[in-house]
Structures are given as structure tokens and as C-alpha cells.
């Protein structure tokens, strides 16, 4: 064995031991790095050892909480010294690390205090706007335009603002009925949307029009599948590279259980779309909706071999594992997605938290990590709080803490009674 191989073959326990020493020395950031190395090594040596994985994650969580406390203390000292910008950076770091509700509340109060101080500083430099300038006249509303119409215009512009610029320009030049139909479509009034968009299509006689795509969307939501299909197919004839049209037609075929038509459609995808993430997802979803879960899993795994990590593909793969009853694999993938979010300092989607927590709970993993996830979910998704607090109660029961179990059972019952 070469010397490099020798030093790279440490067991997870070696990294954990080093992390424990750093934790005792209160070097929490370095301890986290060692525990994460232990996790990485564990995935290579014993990926099935869920208990050890949970133990390492709990140690990481403990280090993060200690580090968050240090950052809060540093931020407070910086605020007292008047170094508010530096203090804000430490507060942001602490918020990324902690899951402690009390500490989060304290950090948010610091932010409020900082914002208040900044606002007061800005206000002292503002001119007095209370006295109107006689040379400035209030902007008059265009003749015949009501406040409601102006608000609709602003809403319409905001909605199409997410589209490519050339399509924005096209949408602005469509008949007035298109705007009212598009607004109705986006607020969920599909009957009104279909009526107005049909009128706009009649008024705007252009085979290259995008109106059929929006009209097809309204018809799909009204379960008028034949009409939706007709409009979408007509649109696709003139825009063969438009991915939204393929998505819409797939939605129609999935709803009508015409999976062979969906597969034939996707087989005709232009090469650039076929090799895109969206193209893979449409084909994989077609397998999934058709009940071909093993094919869907194999298809997503093929993507993972050819390309880099992609969260959308990972989510779809986890869903396929779930459908096949392979819950451990699904839980592992959801956990990996969450870890990716944490490492990139992005917010973890509550859907991912719930999937990971529920799969862990159902498999008998009633750990502190899962308890903390449910506590976080109760704040983020309050409409499901009763269920989350019920599970927290059961976790405490499994851990032998009857006092907390009874307390959270009572909280769950209060939310249930609301």
C-alpha cells in the first residue's frame, strides 16, 4: 500500500475522535469539518449504518449551535461598539447555523435594532417632503383610465416581466381581451380566462401567435382536454422548440392516461431539448405516471451517470424509490439534497424536510435530529403543526422523556382543536 493510500484510509471513527477533541477545545468550526469528513468516509465504508450517521449529524448540529452562540455574542459586542455592518454579517452567519427558536428570536431582534438605526440615519438626511413644490404637479391618470385599470396594467406587466423580452413585447401588443384573459388565468379564474383568450385569438389572426398556448392552459384546468390538446398541438406546429408546449401536452396525456402518446411526443423532441434536464424529467415523469417506477428509477440513474448533480433529477429519483417501497434509498437522497442546500447556504425546502423526517420517523429513527426537523416544520408550515407536534411527542416518548411527550401532546391537541 502506497503512503498516500495509507493516510487516506482512515476510518470514520478517526475523524470523529479528532472532531471530539476540537469540540472540547471549543474549536467548533474545525470540529464540524472533521465530523463531515467522518460522514463522507462513512458513506464509503458503511452507508447502511443509519445510527452512526445520525450520531455524527447530531454532533454537527451541536457544534453549529455552539458556533451560532459565539457569533451572536460577537455581533452583540460589535453593535455596542457601533460596528453595525460587521455585526450584521455575524448575525447572518448565526441564523444560517442555528435551529434554536430562542436564539433565532434574539438574532431577529438584533436585526430589527440594526434596521431601525439605519432607517433613523437615513431619515435625518432626507429633505422635508411635507411641503409640496408648487412647480411640481401630481401626475394625472390617463383620461378614461380608472385606478383599477391602472392596477391591472401594473399586474399584467409584472406577470409578463418574467418572460423573455421578445415575448414580453409580443404580449404587450396583443388585443385587450388577451390581457384580461391572461390576468384571469393567473388568478385561477379559468372560465373567464378561456372566454377572453378565445376572443383575443379571434381578434389576433396570426399563426405564430402565443395565445393558443395560454388558451390551452385554461382549457386543461377546466378539464376540457380535447380543446386543450388541439390548441397545444396547433401551437407546437409553429413553435417546435417551445418546451412549455411539450410540458402542456404531457400534462394532458398524463391526465387522460394516454402514456403511449406522451412517449411518442417526447421521442420527437429536438435534440437540444431531449438532452436537457427538462427533457429527462418529462420522460421520467411519463414512466412514473404510467406506473413504470423501475423504468423511471433506471432512467434517472442514467442521467446521474452522464451528468453532474441536479436537484430536480434527485427529487424525481427519490420519488421513484418511494413508489417502489425503497424508503431507505429515498430517505438517503432527500438527506443528500438537504445537505447540498446547507453547504450552499440556501434555504431548505420544507417539502424536503418533511419527506426526510417522515421517512425517518416511519423507519423507527426517532432521533433528536428528526425532532428538530419537526420543530422547524411546525413554524414553517403551521397548518400541519398538529401532526408535527404529535410526532414530536412520540419521539420524546421513544427517548423516555415523558414530561416533554405530554407537553407536546397537549400542544398538538390545541392545534387540532383550532
C-alpha positions in Angstrom: 0.0 0.0 0.0 1.4 3.4 -1.0 1.8 6.1 1.6 -1.0 8.3 0.1 -3.4 5.3 0.3 -2.3 4.6 3.8 -3.2 8.1 5.0 -6.4 8.2 3.1 -7.8 5.0 4.5 -8.8 6.4 7.9 -11.9 5.1 9.5 -14.9 7.4 10.3 -14.1 6.9 14.0 -10.6 8.5 13.5 -12.2 11.7 12.1 -14.9 11.6 14.8 -12.2 11.4 17.5 -10.4 14.4 16.2 -13.7 16.3 16.0 -14.4 15.4 19.6 -11.0 16.8 20.6 -11.7 20.0 18.7 -15.1 20.3 20.3 -13.6 20.0 23.8 -11.2 22.8 22.8 -14.2 24.9 21.7 -12.9 25.0 18.1 -16.4 24.3 16.8 -15.8 25.2 13.1 -12.9 22.8 12.8 -14.8 20.2 14.7 -17.7 20.4 12.1 -15.2 19.9 9.3 -13.9 16.7 11.0 -17.4 15.3 11.6 -18.3 16.0 8.0 -15.2 14.1 6.9 -16.3 11.2 9.1 -19.7 11.3 7.4 -18.1 11.2 4.0 -15.9 8.3 5.0 -18.9 6.5 6.5 -20.8 6.7 3.1 -17.8 4.9 1.5 -17.3 2.2 4.2 -20.7 1.6 5.9 -23.5 3.6 4.1 -26.1 1.4 5.8 -25.2 2.4 9.3 -28.0 4.9 9.9 -27.5 5.1 13.7 -23.9 6.2 13.3 -24.8 8.7 10.6 -27.4 10.2 12.9 -24.9 10.4 15.8 -22.5 12.3 13.6 -25.2 14.6 12.4 -26.2 15.4 15.9 -22.6 16.3 16.8 -22.5 18.6 13.8 -25.8 20.2 14.9 -24.4 20.7 18.4 -21.3 22.3 17.0 -23.4 24.6 14.8 -25.4 25.7 17.8 -22.3 26.5 19.8 -20.8 28.4 16.9 -24.1 30.3 16.5 -23.9 31.4 20.1 -20.4 32.6 19.6 -21.4 34.6 16.6 -24.4 36.1 18.5 -22.1 37.2 21.3 -19.6 38.7 18.8 -22.4 40.5 17.0 -23.7 42.0 20.2 -20.2 43.3 21.1 -19.8 44.8 17.6 -23.2 46.5 17.9 -22.2 48.0 21.2 -19.0 49.3 19.6 -21.0 50.8 16.7 -19.7 48.4 14.0 -23.1 47.6 12.7 -22.2 46.3 9.3 -19.7 43.8 10.8 -22.3 42.8 13.4 -24.9 42.1 10.7 -22.5 39.6 9.0 -22.2 37.6 12.2 -25.9 37.7 12.8 -26.5 36.3 9.3 -23.9 33.5 9.9 -25.6 32.6 13.2 -29.0 32.4 11.5 -27.7 30.0 9.0 -26.3 27.8 11.7 -28.9 27.7 14.4 -32.3 25.9 14.8 -32.9 27.2 18.3 -36.1 29.2 18.3 -35.0 31.4 21.3 -31.7 32.2 19.6 -33.4 32.9 16.3 -35.7 35.3 18.1 -32.8 37.1 19.7 -30.9 37.4 16.4 -34.0 38.7 14.7 -34.4 41.3 17.4 -30.7 42.4 16.7 -31.6 42.8 13.0 -34.7 44.9 13.9 -32.5 47.1 16.1 -29.9 47.4 13.3 -32.6 48.2 10.7 -34.2 50.8 13.0 -30.8 52.5 13.5 -30.2 52.5 9.7 -33.7 53.9 9.0 -33.2 56.7 11.5 -29.8 57.6 10.0 -31.4 57.7 6.5 -34.3 59.9 7.7 -32.0 62.5 9.1 -30.6 63.1 5.7 -33.9 63.2 3.8 -35.4 66.6 2.7 -38.8 67.6 4.0 -41.4 66.3 1.6 -44.3 67.5 3.6 -44.4 70.9 1.8 -45.4 70.4 -1.9 -43.3 72.0 -4.5 -45.6 74.5 -6.4 -43.7 73.8 -9.6 -44.4 70.0 -9.4 -47.9 68.9 -10.4 -49.3 65.5 -9.4 -49.1 63.0 -12.3 -52.5 62.8 -13.9 -54.1 59.5 -14.7 -54.7 58.9 -18.4 -58.1 60.1 -19.5 -60.7 57.4 -19.0 -58.4 55.1 -17.0 -59.6 54.1 -13.6 -57.4 53.2 -10.6 -58.5 49.5 -11.0 -57.5 49.6 -14.7 -54.1 51.1 -13.8 -53.6 48.4 -11.2 -54.4 45.7 -13.8 -51.9 47.2 -16.1 -49.2 47.1 -13.4 -50.1 43.5 -12.5 -50.0 42.4 -16.2 -46.6 44.0 -16.6 -45.3 42.3 -13.5 -46.5 38.9 -14.7 -45.0 39.1 -18.2 -41.8 40.6 -16.7 -40.5 37.0 -16.1 -40.8 36.2 -19.8 -38.1 36.7 -22.5 -38.0 40.3 -23.7 -39.2 39.5 -27.3 -42.3 37.6 -25.9 -43.0 40.4 -23.4 -43.2 42.8 -26.4 -45.4 40.4 -28.2 -47.8 40.0 -25.3 -48.0 43.8 -24.8 -49.2 44.2 -28.4 -52.0 41.6 -28.2 -55.7 42.7 -28.0 -57.1 44.0 -24.7 -59.0 40.7 -24.3 -55.7 38.9 -24.0 -54.6 41.0 -21.1 -57.9 40.4 -19.2 -57.7 36.7 -20.1 -54.1 36.4 -19.0 -54.8 38.1 -15.7 -57.8 35.7 -15.2 -55.6 32.7 -15.9 -53.1 33.7 -13.4 -55.6 34.3 -10.6 -57.3 30.9 -11.3 -60.5 32.1 -13.0 -60.2 29.6 -15.8 -63.7 30.1 -17.2 -63.1 33.8 -17.7 -59.6 33.2 -19.0 -60.9 30.8 -21.6 -63.6 33.2 -22.8 -61.3 36.2 -23.0 -58.4 34.3 -24.6 -60.7 32.8 -27.2 -61.9 36.3 -28.1 -58.3 37.5 -28.3 -57.4 34.6 -30.6 -60.3 35.5 -32.9 -59.2 39.2 -33.0 -55.5 38.4 -33.5 -55.3 36.3 -36.6 -51.6 35.2 -36.6 -50.5 31.5 -37.0 -47.3 32.4 -35.0 -49.4 33.6 -32.0 -48.7 32.5 -28.4 -52.3 32.9 -27.5 -53.2 29.2 -28.2 -50.6 28.1 -25.6 -52.3 30.2 -22.9 -55.8 29.2 -24.0 -54.7 25.5 -23.9 -53.6 26.0 -20.3 -57.0 27.4 -19.4 -58.8 24.5 -21.1 -56.5 22.0 -19.3 -57.5 23.5 -16.0 -61.2 23.2 -17.0 -60.6 19.5 -17.9 -61.6 20.3 -21.5 -58.8 18.0 -22.7 -59.7 17.8 -26.4 -59.7 21.5 -26.7 -56.5 21.9 -24.8 -54.8 19.3 -26.9 -56.0 20.9 -30.1 -54.7 24.3 -29.2 -51.4 23.0 -27.9 -50.7 20.9 -31.0 -51.6 23.8 -33.2 -49.1 26.0 -31.3 -46.4 23.3 -31.5 -46.6 23.2 -35.3 -45.3 26.7 -35.4 -43.1 26.6 -32.4 -41.4 23.1 -32.4 -38.7 24.3 -29.9 -41.1 25.6 -27.3 -40.6 23.4 -24.2 -43.8 24.7 -22.4 -45.9 23.2 -25.2 -44.4 19.8 -24.7 -44.9 20.1 -21.0 -48.6 21.1 -21.5 -49.3 18.2 -23.9 -47.6 15.8 -21.5 -49.9 17.1 -18.7 -52.9 16.4 -20.9 -51.7 12.9 -21.9 -51.0 12.0 -18.3 -54.4 13.2 -17.2 -56.1 11.2 -20.0 -53.8 8.1 -19.4 -52.5 8.3 -22.9 -49.0 7.4 -22.0 -48.0 6.0 -25.4 -48.9 9.3 -27.0 -46.7 11.1 -24.4 -43.8 8.7 -25.2 -44.3 9.3 -28.9 -44.3 13.0 -28.4 -41.2 13.0 -26.3 -39.4 10.8 -28.9 -39.9 13.7 -31.3 -38.2 16.2 -29.1 -35.4 18.3 -30.8 -32.0 17.0 -29.7 -31.2 20.1 -27.6 -34.5 19.6 -25.6 -34.1 15.8 -25.4 -30.8 16.1 -23.7 -31.9 18.9 -21.3 -32.8 18.3 -17.7 -36.4 19.3 -18.5 -36.5 16.7 -21.3 -35.3 14.0 -19.0 -37.8 14.9 -16.4 -40.7 14.8 -18.8 -39.7 11.3 -20.0 -39.1 10.1 -16.4 -42.4 11.5 -15.3 -44.2 9.7 -18.1 -42.8 6.4 -16.8 -43.8 7.4 -13.3 -47.4 8.3 -14.3 -47.7 5.1 -16.2 -46.8 3.2 -13.1 -43.4 2.1 -14.6 -41.5 3.0 -11.4 -38.5 0.8 -12.1 -38.1 2.3 -15.6 -38.3 5.8 -14.1 -35.6 4.9 -11.5 -33.3 3.5 -14.1 -33.9 6.4 -16.4 -33.0 9.0 -13.7 -29.9 7.0 -12.7 -28.8 7.0 -16.3 -28.9 10.8 -16.2 -26.9 10.8 -12.9 -24.2 8.8 -14.6 -23.9 11.1 -17.6 -24.2 14.5 -16.0 -23.4 16.4 -12.8 -25.6 16.5 -9.7 -29.1 18.0 -10.4 -31.6 18.6 -7.6 -34.7 18.2 -9.8 -33.4 14.8 -11.0 -32.5 13.8 -7.5 -36.0 14.6 -6.2 -37.6 12.6 -9.1 -35.3 9.7 -8.3 -36.2 9.8 -4.6 -39.9 9.8 -5.6 -39.4 6.7 -7.8 -37.6 4.9 -4.9 -40.6 5.7 -2.7 -43.0 4.3 -5.2 -41.0 1.1 -5.3 -41.1 0.9 -1.5 -37.3 1.6 -1.3 -37.7 4.0 1.6 -34.1 3.9 2.9 -32.8 4.9 -0.5 -35.4 7.6 -0.8 -34.5 9.0 2.6 -30.8 9.0 1.8 -31.4 11.0 -1.4 -33.6 13.6 0.4 -30.9 13.9 3.0 -28.3 14.5 0.3 -30.4 17.2 -1.3 -30.8 18.9 2.1 -27.0 18.7 2.7 -26.5 20.3 -0.7 -28.7 23.2 0.4 -26.9 23.6 3.7 -23.5 23.6 2.0 -24.6 26.2 -0.5 -26.2 28.3 2.3 -29.6 28.2 0.7 -32.9 27.7 2.5 -34.0 24.1 2.8 -37.4 23.5 1.2 -39.9 22.4 3.9 -41.1 19.7 1.5 -37.6 18.1 1.7 -37.6 18.4 5.4 -40.9 16.7 5.7 -40.0 13.9 3.3 -36.8 13.2 5.1 -38.4 13.5 8.6 -41.4 11.3 7.8 -39.4 8.6 6.1 -37.0 8.5 9.1 -39.9 8.5 11.6 -41.7 5.7 9.7 -38.5 3.6 9.7 -38.1 3.9 13.5 -35.4 6.7 13.6 -36.8 8.8 16.4 -33.7 10.9 16.9 -33.1 14.5 18.1 -32.3 15.5 14.5 -35.8 14.4 13.4 -37.3 16.1 16.4 -35.6 19.3 15.4 -36.8 19.0 11.8 -40.4 18.7 13.0 -40.0 21.7 15.3 -38.8 23.7 12.3 -41.6 22.5 10.2 -44.2 23.5 12.8 -43.0 27.1 12.3 -42.7 27.0 8.6 -45.9 25.0 7.8 -48.3 26.0 10.7 -51.3 24.4 9.0 -49.7 21.0 9.7 -48.5 21.8 13.2 -50.8 19.4 15.0 -49.3 16.5 13.1 -45.7 17.7 13.7 -46.2 18.2 17.4 -47.9 14.8 17.7 -44.8 13.2 16.1 -42.5 15.3 18.4 -44.5 13.9 21.4 -43.9 10.3 20.1 -40.2 10.9 19.6 -39.9 12.2 23.2 -41.8 9.1 24.4 -39.4 6.8 22.5 -36.5 8.7 24.1 -38.0 8.2 27.6 -38.9 11.8 28.2 -42.5 11.6 29.3 -42.7 15.2 30.6 -41.9 16.6 27.2 -44.0 14.0 25.5 -47.1 15.0 27.4 -46.4 18.7 26.9 -46.2 18.4 23.1 -49.2 16.1 23.0 -51.2 18.9 24.7 -49.8 21.4 22.2 -50.8 19.1 19.3 -54.4 18.8 20.7 -54.7 22.6 21.0 -53.7 23.0 17.3 -56.1 20.2 16.3 -59.0 21.9 18.1 -58.4 25.2 16.2 
